[in-house]
Amino acid sequence: MDQPTRVSGVFDYTAFLDVSCHKKWTLFEAFFHIEHSPHDESSETMCQRLAPDERLWKKALQNLSLGRSDEENLMILSKLAKAEGIDVLKVMMPYPLDYQQLEAIESIGCHTIQVTQEDELLIEW
């Protein structure tokens, strides 16, 4: 019997922090970012053509925030990844997380979180 294919993705949290720190918002962009709900057919069709981790990156830029803790951002990222059909997510961090942070993230319903390297996490459902 064939095993179902597991979808995996990669997310560079370091790159997210860098992009977020250097983003200069115009008033229009800030308003559009808050009020925009991408429900038109063309943007949904275009988005579906992207790989799951590319869709995750786009959604992460809309939903993660420098005003939240890393744990909160990673909890949101985990939920977004699961919604995109990603079963295994490799997250590259700029620094290692401690045990309490990992435990907090795991509490949202991930099956496991493994530290594969000092600054890499493997989140599975």
SVG drawing of the C-alpha trace seen along z (x, -y; Angstrom):
<svg xmlns="http://www.w3.org/2000/svg" viewBox="-13 -58 36 60">
<polyline fill="none" stroke="black" stroke-width="0.4" points="0.0,0.0 1.4,-3.4 2.2,-5.9 0.5,-9.3 2.9,-12.0 3.9,-14.4 4.2,-18.0 7.2,-19.8 8.2,-23.4 11.0,-25.7 10.6,-29.1 13.5,-31.4 12.5,-33.3 15.8,-35.3 14.8,-36.6 11.3,-37.4 12.8,-39.5 15.1,-41.3 12.3,-42.1 10.0,-43.3 12.7,-45.5 13.5,-47.2 10.0,-47.6 8.9,-51.2 5.2,-51.5 3.3,-54.3 0.0,-55.3 -1.8,-53.6 0.1,-50.3 -0.6,-50.2 -4.3,-50.8 -4.4,-48.3 -2.5,-45.7 -5.0,-46.0 -8.2,-46.2 -7.3,-44.0 -9.0,-40.6 -7.8,-38.8 -11.0,-37.2 -11.0,-38.1 -10.7,-35.1 -7.6,-36.2 -5.5,-36.6 -6.7,-33.3 -5.9,-31.5 -2.5,-33.2 -1.8,-32.2 -2.7,-28.5 0.0,-28.3 2.7,-29.0 4.4,-26.3 3.0,-25.8 6.1,-27.4 5.8,-30.4 2.2,-30.8 3.2,-30.5 5.8,-33.3 3.2,-35.6 0.7,-34.9 3.5,-35.2 4.3,-38.7 0.7,-39.6 0.1,-37.9 3.4,-37.8 4.5,-40.9 7.7,-42.3 5.4,-43.4 4.8,-39.8 7.1,-37.4 8.9,-34.7 6.7,-32.1 3.5,-33.9 4.8,-34.4 5.9,-30.7 2.5,-29.6 0.8,-31.7 3.3,-30.4 2.5,-26.8 -1.2,-27.4 -0.6,-29.0 1.6,-26.2 -1.0,-23.6 -3.7,-25.6 -1.5,-25.5 -1.3,-21.7 2.3,-21.6 2.9,-18.6 6.5,-19.2 8.0,-22.7 11.7,-23.4 12.2,-26.8 15.6,-28.5 16.0,-30.7 18.6,-33.5 19.2,-32.0 18.2,-28.9 14.9,-28.9 14.8,-27.6 12.8,-24.7 9.9,-26.8 9.6,-28.6 9.5,-25.2 7.0,-23.8 4.7,-26.9 4.8,-26.4 4.1,-22.7 1.0,-23.4 -0.9,-24.7 -1.3,-21.1 1.9,-20.3 2.7,-16.7 6.4,-17.3 9.0,-20.0 12.6,-18.9 15.7,-21.0 17.7,-19.6 20.5,-22.1 21.0,-24.8 19.1,-27.3 16.8,-25.0 13.4,-23.6 11.4,-20.9 7.7,-21.2 5.4,-18.3 1.7,-17.6"/>
</svg>
